[in-house]
Amino acid sequence: MCPNITYLALFGGYGLDTDLRSVWQSILKSLSSDPLPGDPPSLLGLYAASGSEKPGAAQRYIQQVEEYFAALEVDLSCRVVNQGDSPMNNPGDFPVLLLGGDFDRTVQFLAGDRRPSKLVTLAGSTAAVGELAVQPGDDRVVLRAASGLLPGLIVLPFFDWLSGDLLAGIEAQRPDSLTLLGIDRSAALVYQNGTWQVTGAGSVSIKPPGGEFVSISAGRHSLLDHLPPPSIVSD
């Protein structure tokens, strides 16, 4: 059985902007309430490389990420998971930061039986936590199965970038039972101690079945109480 996810932070974008450093400091403080391994504190970053990805592209992105975290005095040890590698299913004791990359392999990790108890996702990895996701790289809207880590949701990162036409296409295909959860690039949605909270300068937008979008800025909001906790999946 998967471990309970006690901490989950979902970023709406790549999470590397200067004005998000205070958000990261808050996240790192929360993670270190149960002390992080190492001195300085350590995180494990995983990037899922696709078979079509150009050599070096992942490493260039990882270098940018590592430089960002070095400025936060955090030891971020990144690993590229290539197509031929075993699934991303052995995080050990470290909190895991999912950097993005191949969507299918990210879904495989999130739906697997070796997830870490503390998890942070960026951009495309954030889309993979829901029950359905918008198919990446398509010129039209296609919804596809995601990990189901957060059942009943379609999670939309980069929400403040989404056009009205794209949202209309998503709405046209959304099953009536699913909630749309949009996270702005400069926001993060954090699950800790059984509750959800918005942090950052951006907003989180929720559209439940039969309702309209409600925008939620930093802090607590009663509508967040209706979001599901991260699920526990067994073999």
PASEBA-1860 file (N, C-alpha, C; in nm, 3 decimals):
! residues 235
1> MCPNITYL> 0.085/-0.119/0.000/0.000/0.000/0.000/0.088/0.125/0.000 ~ 0.044/0.228/-0.068/0.119/0.353/-0.070/0.124/0.415/0.069 ~ 0.230/0.487/0.098/0.230/0.561/0.224/0.129/0.675/0.218 ~ 0.080/0.716/0.333/-0.004/0.834/0.337/0.074/0.955/0.287 ~ 0.013/1.033/0.201/0.077/1.158/0.159/0.040/1.264/0.262 ~ 0.136/1.301/0.340/0.113/1.397/0.448/0.134/1.541/0.403 ~ 0.208/1.558/0.291/0.233/1.693/0.241/0.236/1.688/0.089 ~ 0.155/1.773/0.026/0.149/1.780/-0.119/0.139/1.926/-0.160
9> ALFGGYGL> 0.231/1.971/-0.243/0.229/2.109/-0.293/0.222/2.105/-0.445 ~ 0.119/2.168/-0.502/0.096/2.170/-0.646/0.121/2.309/-0.699 ~ 0.226/2.326/-0.778/0.254/2.456/-0.839/0.181/2.466/-0.973 ~ 0.130/2.587/-1.002/0.062/2.609/-1.128/0.154/2.634/-1.244 ~ 0.282/2.659/-1.217/0.381/2.683/-1.323/0.510/2.611/-1.291 ~ 0.620/2.666/-1.345/0.749/2.601/-1.325/0.809/2.628/-1.188 ~ 0.755/2.727/-1.116/0.794/2.748/-0.978/0.930/2.809/-0.957 ~ 0.992/2.867/-1.060/1.129/2.916/-1.048/1.139/3.068/-1.053
17> DTDLRSVW> 1.029/3.138/-1.046/1.032/3.283/-1.049/1.088/3.338/-0.919 ~ 1.151/3.456/-0.929/1.209/3.518/-0.811/1.104/3.545/-0.704 ~ 0.985/3.588/-0.746/0.882/3.624/-0.647/0.817/3.501/-0.584 ~ 0.859/3.380/-0.622/0.808/3.259/-0.558/0.902/3.207/-0.450 ~ 1.011/3.276/-0.427/1.106/3.225/-0.327/1.045/3.222/-0.188 ~ 0.961/3.317/-0.156/0.896/3.315/-0.025/0.802/3.195/-0.013 ~ 0.739/3.156/-0.126/0.654/3.038/-0.125/0.738/2.913/-0.098 ~ 0.852/2.903/-0.165/0.941/2.790/-0.143/0.993/2.786/0.001
25> QSILKSLS> 1.024/2.902/0.055/1.072/2.905/0.194/0.966/2.853/0.289 ~ 0.840/2.888/0.262/0.730/2.837/0.343/0.716/2.685/0.329 ~ 0.727/2.637/0.204/0.718/2.494/0.179/0.832/2.419/0.248 ~ 0.953/2.472/0.235/1.069/2.405/0.295/1.059/2.404/0.446 ~ 1.004/2.511/0.502/0.984/2.515/0.647/0.885/2.408/0.690 ~ 0.778/2.391/0.612/0.678/2.289/0.645/0.736/2.149/0.631 ~ 0.813/2.127/0.524/0.873/1.996/0.504/0.971/1.962/0.615 ~ 1.042/2.064/0.664/1.146/2.038/0.763/1.090/2.029/0.905
33> SDPLPGDP> 0.957/2.036/0.921/0.900/2.014/1.054/0.930/1.871/1.100 ~ 0.944/1.782/1.002/1.000/1.649/1.025/1.132/1.652/0.951 ~ 1.244/1.676/1.021/1.367/1.725/0.958/1.404/1.655/0.828 ~ 1.438/1.736/0.728/1.481/1.683/0.600/1.618/1.617/0.615 ~ 1.642/1.512/0.539/1.775/1.449/0.545/1.882/1.546/0.499 ~ 2.000/1.535/0.559/2.115/1.608/0.511/2.131/1.746/0.572 ~ 2.248/1.800/0.553/2.282/1.935/0.596/2.371/1.996/0.489 ~ 2.319/2.085/0.402/2.187/2.149/0.409/2.074/2.048/0.378
41> PSLLGLYA> 1.949/2.088/0.405/1.837/1.998/0.378/1.832/1.956/0.232 ~ 1.782/1.836/0.208/1.788/1.776/0.075/1.651/1.741/0.022 ~ 1.635/1.758/-0.108/1.518/1.712/-0.181/1.566/1.627/-0.298 ~ 1.481/1.536/-0.343/1.511/1.456/-0.460/1.425/1.505/-0.575 ~ 1.487/1.552/-0.682/1.415/1.597/-0.800/1.416/1.489/-0.907 ~ 1.299/1.461/-0.965/1.288/1.360/-1.070/1.234/1.424/-1.197 ~ 1.301/1.399/-1.307/1.258/1.448/-1.437/1.241/1.328/-1.530 ~ 1.123/1.312/-1.588/1.094/1.198/-1.674/1.121/1.235/-1.819
49> ASGSEKPG> 1.228/1.182/-1.875/1.265/1.215/-2.013/1.184/1.129/-2.110 ~ 1.143/1.190/-2.219/1.071/1.117/-2.323/1.170/1.066/-2.427 ~ 1.128/0.964/-2.503/1.216/0.908/-2.604/1.249/1.005/-2.714 ~ 1.164/1.104/-2.738/1.186/1.200/-2.847/1.261/1.325/-2.802 ~ 1.294/1.333/-2.673/1.357/1.454/-2.622/1.502/1.464/-2.669 ~ 1.543/1.583/-2.710/1.679/1.604/-2.757/1.778/1.588/-2.643 ~ 1.890/1.522/-2.668/1.992/1.505/-2.563/2.035/1.641/-2.506 ~ 2.043/1.648/-2.379/2.089/1.771/-2.314/1.977/1.864/-2.272
57> AAQRYIQQ> 1.856/1.848/-2.329/1.746/1.940/-2.295/1.709/1.926/-2.149 ~ 1.698/1.804/-2.102/1.663/1.782/-1.961/1.773/1.834/-1.870 ~ 1.899/1.812/-1.908/2.009/1.856/-1.823/2.017/2.007/-1.813 ~ 1.986/2.077/-1.922/1.985/2.223/-1.917/1.877/2.273/-1.822 ~ 1.760/2.211/-1.828/1.652/2.251/-1.739/1.689/2.218/-1.594 ~ 1.745/2.101/-1.572/1.784/2.062/-1.437/1.890/2.156/-1.380 ~ 1.985/2.199/-1.463/2.085/2.294/-1.415/2.021/2.423/-1.366 ~ 1.921/2.471/-1.441/1.848/2.592/-1.399/1.779/2.570/-1.265
65> VEEYFAAL> 1.716/2.454/-1.249/1.646/2.424/-1.125/1.744/2.414/-1.008 ~ 1.856/2.346/-1.029/1.955/2.330/-0.922/2.014/2.464/-0.879 ~ 2.035/2.553/-0.975/2.086/2.686/-0.941/1.985/2.763/-0.857 ~ 1.858/2.748/-0.889/1.752/2.815/-0.813/1.753/2.766/-0.668 ~ 1.762/2.636/-0.649/1.757/2.582/-0.514/1.887/2.604/-0.437 ~ 1.999/2.615/-0.509/2.124/2.648/-0.441/2.113/2.785/-0.374 ~ 2.041/2.877/-0.440/2.020/3.010/-0.382/1.932/3.004/-0.258 ~ 1.851/2.897/-0.247/1.767/2.877/-0.128/1.839/2.794/-0.021
73> EVDLSCRV> 1.966/2.760/-0.049/2.048/2.679/0.043/1.984/2.543/0.068 ~ 1.940/2.483/-0.042/1.882/2.349/-0.040/1.963/2.262/-0.136 ~ 1.996/2.141/-0.092/2.065/2.046/-0.177/1.961/1.968/-0.257 ~ 1.944/2.006/-0.384/1.848/1.937/-0.470/1.925/1.839/-0.558 ~ 1.907/1.711/-0.533/1.973/1.607/-0.612/1.877/1.559/-0.719 ~ 1.905/1.595/-0.844/1.813/1.565/-0.953/1.855/1.439/-1.027 ~ 1.754/1.366/-1.075/1.779/1.245/-1.152/1.689/1.247/-1.275 ~ 1.748/1.220/-1.391/1.672/1.205/-1.514/1.632/1.060/-1.528
81> VNQGDSPM> 1.503/1.035/-1.545/1.453/0.899/-1.565/1.423/0.882/-1.713 ~ 1.506/0.804/-1.781/1.491/0.783/-1.924/1.391/0.673/-1.954 ~ 1.355/0.661/-2.081/1.253/0.564/-2.121/1.292/0.421/-2.084 ~ 1.421/0.390/-2.090/1.463/0.254/-2.061/1.480/0.223/-1.914 ~ 1.467/0.324/-1.829/1.487/0.304/-1.687/1.364/0.242/-1.622 ~ 1.384/0.189/-1.503/1.271/0.140/-1.426/1.183/0.257/-1.386 ~ 1.056/0.231/-1.353/0.967/0.341/-1.314/1.022/0.420/-1.197 ~ 0.975/0.543/-1.183/1.022/0.632/-1.077/0.958/0.589/-0.945
89> NNPGDFPV> 1.002/0.475/-0.893/0.928/0.420/-0.780/1.015/0.391/-0.658 ~ 1.129/0.459/-0.647/1.214/0.435/-0.532/1.269/0.566/-0.476 ~ 1.182/0.652/-0.423/1.227/0.783/-0.377/1.303/0.779/-0.246 ~ 1.300/0.667/-0.173/1.368/0.662/-0.045/1.299/0.751/0.057 ~ 1.378/0.811/0.144/1.322/0.892/0.252/1.310/1.040/0.218 ~ 1.354/1.078/0.099/1.356/1.220/0.064/1.219/1.268/0.017 ~ 1.182/1.390/0.053/1.069/1.453/-0.017/1.103/1.465/-0.165 ~ 1.006/1.442/-0.251/1.031/1.436/-0.395/0.970/1.557/-0.464
97> LLLGGDFD> 1.048/1.616/-0.555/1.003/1.725/-0.640/0.994/1.670/-0.782 ~ 0.872/1.663/-0.836/0.853/1.618/-0.974/0.867/1.738/-1.067 ~ 0.969/1.733/-1.152/1.005/1.847/-1.236/0.927/1.852/-1.366 ~ 0.863/1.741/-1.403/0.790/1.740/-1.530/0.855/1.642/-1.626 ~ 0.836/1.667/-1.755/0.887/1.577/-1.857/0.777/1.489/-1.912 ~ 0.809/1.364/-1.938/0.715/1.272/-2.001/0.592/1.251/-1.914 ~ 0.475/1.278/-1.972/0.351/1.275/-1.894/0.315/1.134/-1.850 ~ 0.328/1.038/-1.938/0.288/0.901/-1.905/0.370/0.844/-1.790
105> RTVQFLAG> 0.500/0.870/-1.791/0.585/0.818/-1.684/0.556/0.889/-1.552 ~ 0.521/1.016/-1.559/0.483/1.087/-1.438/0.354/1.030/-1.380 ~ 0.257/1.003/-1.467/0.132/0.939/-1.422/0.161/0.804/-1.358 ~ 0.251/0.728/-1.419/0.286/0.596/-1.367/0.343/0.607/-1.225 ~ 0.426/0.706/-1.204/0.483/0.726/-1.071/0.376/0.765/-0.970 ~ 0.291/0.860/-1.006/0.190/0.909/-0.913/0.085/0.803/-0.879 ~ 0.062/0.711/-0.972/-0.038/0.608/-0.949/0.023/0.481/-0.890 ~ 0.153/0.480/-0.869/0.222/0.360/-0.826/0.214/0.336/-0.676
113> DRRPSKLV> 0.285/0.234/-0.633/0.276/0.192/-0.494/0.397/0.231/-0.410 ~ 0.483/0.320/-0.464/0.602/0.362/-0.389/0.615/0.513/-0.383 ~ 0.502/0.580/-0.379/0.508/0.726/-0.373/0.567/0.771/-0.240 ~ 0.633/0.887/-0.239/0.683/0.942/-0.113/0.568/1.001/-0.032 ~ 0.593/1.023/0.096/0.490/1.083/0.181/0.486/1.235/0.164 ~ 0.594/1.293/0.111/0.600/1.438/0.089/0.637/1.463/-0.056 ~ 0.551/1.536/-0.125/0.561/1.548/-0.269/0.530/1.690/-0.314 ~ 0.610/1.741/-0.409/0.587/1.872/-0.470/0.589/1.853/-0.621
121> TLAGSTAA> 0.492/1.910/-0.691/0.485/1.896/-0.836/0.490/2.033/-0.904 ~ 0.552/2.035/-1.022/0.560/2.156/-1.104/0.489/2.133/-1.237 ~ 0.416/2.233/-1.283/0.364/2.241/-1.420/0.294/2.114/-1.467 ~ 0.352/2.044/-1.567/0.287/1.927/-1.623/0.267/1.815/-1.522 ~ 0.357/1.805/-1.425/0.339/1.705/-1.320/0.217/1.737/-1.236 ~ 0.188/1.865/-1.219/0.068/1.906/-1.146/-0.057/1.861/-1.220 ~ -0.058/1.870/-1.352/-0.173/1.824/-1.430/-0.196/1.675/-1.412 ~ -0.090/1.600/-1.385/-0.100/1.455/-1.377/-0.162/1.405/-1.248
129> VGELAVQP> -0.183/1.492/-1.148/-0.235/1.444/-1.020/-0.385/1.420/-1.023 ~ -0.456/1.473/-1.121/-0.601/1.462/-1.124/-0.650/1.329/-1.178 ~ -0.782/1.320/-1.193/-0.843/1.199/-1.250/-0.832/1.200/-1.402 ~ -0.852/1.318/-1.462/-0.831/1.338/-1.605/-0.738/1.456/-1.623 ~ -0.675/1.463/-1.742/-0.588/1.575/-1.774/-0.607/1.612/-1.920 ~ -0.576/1.737/-1.953/-0.577/1.779/-2.092/-0.456/1.718/-2.161 ~ -0.477/1.654/-2.274/-0.368/1.588/-2.346/-0.262/1.690/-2.387 ~ -0.139/1.676/-2.340/-0.034/1.771/-2.378/0.001/1.761/-2.526
137> GDDRVVLR> 0.037/1.873/-2.585/0.091/1.875/-2.719/-0.009/1.858/-2.831 ~ -0.135/1.861/-2.801/-0.237/1.849/-2.905/-0.280/1.988/-2.952 ~ -0.325/1.998/-3.078/-0.376/2.125/-3.127/-0.525/2.139/-3.102 ~ -0.582/2.043/-3.032/-0.721/2.051/-2.993/-0.734/1.993/-2.852 ~ -0.846/2.012/-2.789/-0.865/1.968/-2.652/-0.903/1.821/-2.649 ~ -0.821/1.742/-2.583/-0.849/1.600/-2.561/-0.823/1.571/-2.415 ~ -0.920/1.513/-2.347/-0.901/1.473/-2.209/-0.859/1.327/-2.204 ~ -0.763/1.298/-2.117/-0.711/1.163/-2.106/-0.696/1.126/-1.959
145> AASGLLPG> -0.683/0.998/-1.932/-0.668/0.953/-1.794/-0.539/1.005/-1.733 ~ -0.549/1.050/-1.610/-0.430/1.090/-1.534/-0.412/0.990/-1.420 ~ -0.342/1.030/-1.314/-0.305/0.934/-1.210/-0.418/0.899/-1.115 ~ -0.514/0.992/-1.096/-0.618/0.969/-0.997/-0.572/0.990/-0.855 ~ -0.454/1.049/-0.837/-0.407/1.080/-0.702/-0.508/1.170/-0.631 ~ -0.566/1.265/-0.704/-0.675/1.346/-0.653/-0.799/1.314/-0.735 ~ -0.879/1.220/-0.690/-0.995/1.175/-0.769/-1.100/1.284/-0.781 ~ -1.172/1.281/-0.892/-1.281/1.375/-0.912/-1.240/1.510/-0.964
153> LIVLPFFD> -1.109/1.526/-0.998/-1.059/1.656/-1.040/-0.994/1.651/-1.178 ~ -1.007/1.760/-1.251/-0.922/1.790/-1.366/-0.838/1.911/-1.324 ~ -0.708/1.890/-1.307/-0.620/1.995/-1.257/-0.557/2.068/-1.375 ~ -0.571/2.199/-1.377/-0.526/2.281/-1.489/-0.416/2.375/-1.442 ~ -0.288/2.341/-1.462/-0.182/2.437/-1.434/-0.181/2.549/-1.537 ~ -0.103/2.653/-1.512/-0.096/2.771/-1.601/-0.235/2.829/-1.626 ~ -0.320/2.825/-1.523/-0.460/2.861/-1.544/-0.476/3.004/-1.593 ~ -0.391/3.095/-1.545/-0.403/3.235/-1.588/-0.356/3.255/-1.732
161> WLSGDLLA> -0.303/3.152/-1.795/-0.265/3.158/-1.935/-0.369/3.095/-2.027 ~ -0.464/3.023/-1.972/-0.558/2.949/-2.057/-0.658/3.043/-2.123 ~ -0.679/3.024/-2.251/-0.773/3.108/-2.325/-0.916/3.064/-2.300 ~ -1.009/3.154/-2.331/-1.150/3.121/-2.319/-1.190/3.006/-2.410 ~ -1.132/3.000/-2.531/-1.164/2.892/-2.625/-1.117/2.757/-2.571 ~ -0.998/2.756/-2.511/-0.947/2.631/-2.456/-1.033/2.584/-2.339 ~ -1.071/2.676/-2.253/-1.157/2.640/-2.141/-1.292/2.588/-2.189 ~ -1.344/2.650/-2.295/-1.472/2.605/-2.351/-1.460/2.462/-2.404
169> GIEAQRPD> -1.346/2.432/-2.467/-1.324/2.297/-2.517/-1.314/2.195/-2.405 ~ -1.250/2.234/-2.295/-1.240/2.146/-2.179/-1.379/2.122/-2.120 ~ -1.455/2.230/-2.108/-1.590/2.220/-2.054/-1.677/2.126/-2.137 ~ -1.659/2.133/-2.269/-1.742/2.052/-2.358/-1.718/1.902/-2.339 ~ -1.599/1.865/-2.293/-1.564/1.725/-2.275/-1.564/1.680/-2.130 ~ -1.575/1.773/-2.038/-1.566/1.738/-1.896/-1.687/1.657/-1.852 ~ -1.664/1.539/-1.792/-1.776/1.466/-1.733/-1.844/1.551/-1.624 ~ -1.975/1.539/-1.615/-2.050/1.624/-1.522/-2.008/1.606/-1.377
177> SLTLLGID> -1.947/1.494/-1.345/-1.913/1.466/-1.206/-1.779/1.524/-1.162 ~ -1.701/1.577/-1.256/-1.566/1.621/-1.223/-1.558/1.771/-1.199 ~ -1.472/1.809/-1.106/-1.446/1.949/-1.073/-1.323/1.998/-1.147 ~ -1.332/2.120/-1.201/-1.215/2.184/-1.262/-1.140/2.261/-1.154 ~ -1.008/2.240/-1.149/-0.922/2.306/-1.050/-0.808/2.374/-1.125 ~ -0.814/2.506/-1.135/-0.712/2.581/-1.207/-0.615/2.648/-1.110 ~ -0.485/2.636/-1.138/-0.382/2.695/-1.052/-0.298/2.791/-1.135 ~ -0.296/2.917/-1.095/-0.217/3.019/-1.165/-0.068/2.989/-1.155
185> RSAALVYQ> 0.008/3.047/-1.249/0.153/3.024/-1.252/0.222/3.069/-1.123 ~ 0.173/3.174/-1.061/0.239/3.229/-0.942/0.171/3.184/-0.813 ~ 0.100/3.072/-0.820/0.031/3.019/-0.702/0.070/2.873/-0.680 ~ 0.050/2.828/-0.559/0.064/2.687/-0.525/-0.051/2.649/-0.434 ~ -0.099/2.527/-0.450/-0.204/2.473/-0.365/-0.140/2.365/-0.277 ~ -0.151/2.383/-0.146/-0.077/2.299/-0.052/-0.172/2.219/0.035 ~ -0.143/2.088/0.047/-0.217/2.001/0.137/-0.127/1.962/0.253 ~ -0.173/1.991/0.376/-0.095/1.959/0.496/-0.191/1.947/0.614
193> NGTWQVTG> -0.164/1.849/0.698/-0.246/1.828/0.818/-0.395/1.816/0.786 ~ -0.423/1.752/0.671/-0.562/1.726/0.635/-0.637/1.843/0.578 ~ -0.570/1.955/0.550/-0.638/2.072/0.494/-0.563/2.126/0.374 ~ -0.636/2.200/0.289/-0.581/2.264/0.171/-0.569/2.415/0.195 ~ -0.466/2.474/0.134/-0.447/2.618/0.146/-0.377/2.671/0.022 ~ -0.415/2.791/-0.020/-0.351/2.857/-0.134/-0.238/2.945/-0.082 ~ -0.125/2.943/-0.154/-0.014/3.031/-0.121/0.041/3.092/-0.249 ~ 0.110/3.205/-0.235/0.165/3.275/-0.351/0.081/3.394/-0.391
201> AGSVSIKP> 0.128/3.466/-0.494/0.060/3.588/-0.538/-0.058/3.560/-0.631 ~ -0.061/3.442/-0.691/-0.171/3.409/-0.781/-0.289/3.347/-0.709 ~ -0.380/3.294/-0.787/-0.503/3.238/-0.731/-0.522/3.093/-0.776 ~ -0.610/3.026/-0.705/-0.660/2.895/-0.745/-0.809/2.910/-0.775 ~ -0.852/2.855/-0.887/-0.992/2.868/-0.930/-1.057/2.731/-0.932 ~ -1.176/2.723/-0.873/-1.247/2.596/-0.861/-1.384/2.608/-0.926 ~ -1.418/2.510/-1.009/-1.552/2.504/-1.068/-1.609/2.366/-1.040 ~ -1.693/2.353/-0.937/-1.751/2.222/-0.904/-1.861/2.187/-1.003
209> PGGEFVSI> -1.903/2.061/-1.006/-2.014/2.023/-1.094/-2.137/2.110/-1.070 ~ -2.191/2.166/-1.176/-2.310/2.249/-1.165/-2.286/2.388/-1.114 ~ -2.161/2.424/-1.087/-2.130/2.556/-1.033/-2.053/2.642/-1.132 ~ -2.008/2.756/-1.084/-1.926/2.847/-1.163/-1.788/2.856/-1.099 ~ -1.694/2.912/-1.174/-1.560/2.928/-1.121/-1.560/3.025/-1.003 ~ -1.491/2.986/-0.897/-1.466/3.072/-0.782/-1.315/3.085/-0.768 ~ -1.267/3.209/-0.762/-1.124/3.235/-0.751/-1.086/3.253/-0.604 ~ -0.980/3.183/-0.562/-0.938/3.183/-0.422/-0.794/3.231/-0.413
217> SAGRHSLL> -0.770/3.335/-0.338/-0.635/3.386/-0.319/-0.574/3.324/-0.194 ~ -0.454/3.369/-0.157/-0.378/3.307/-0.049/-0.459/3.300/0.080 ~ -0.448/3.186/0.148/-0.516/3.167/0.275/-0.616/3.053/0.268 ~ -0.699/3.044/0.369/-0.800/2.939/0.378/-0.931/2.986/0.316 ~ -1.007/2.891/0.265/-1.138/2.919/0.206/-1.221/2.794/0.222 ~ -1.347/2.810/0.259/-1.431/2.694/0.288/-1.447/2.603/0.167 ~ -1.442/2.659/0.045/-1.458/2.577/-0.074/-1.345/2.475/-0.087 ~ -1.228/2.506/-0.031/-1.117/2.412/-0.037/-1.146/2.284/0.042
225> DHLPPPSI> -1.235/2.293/0.138/-1.268/2.176/0.219/-1.334/2.066/0.137 ~ -1.387/2.102/0.019/-1.453/2.004/-0.065/-1.356/1.931/-0.157 ~ -1.229/1.974/-0.160/-1.130/1.904/-0.240/-1.093/1.773/-0.171 ~ -1.067/1.670/-0.250/-1.034/1.541/-0.188/-0.893/1.540/-0.132 ~ -0.869/1.459/-0.030/-0.731/1.436/0.012/-0.661/1.347/-0.090 ~ -0.529/1.348/-0.094/-0.460/1.254/-0.183/-0.500/1.111/-0.151 ~ -0.529/1.034/-0.256/-0.579/0.898/-0.235/-0.466/0.803/-0.200 ~ -0.504/0.692/-0.136/-0.411/0.584/-0.110/-0.446/0.470/-0.203
233> VSD> -0.350/0.429/-0.286/-0.374/0.327/-0.386/-0.301/0.200/-0.344 ~ -0.367/0.087/-0.347/-0.302/-0.040/-0.314/-0.289/-0.125/-0.437 ~ -0.198/-0.222/-0.428/-0.179/-0.315/-0.541/-0.305/-0.396/-0.567
END
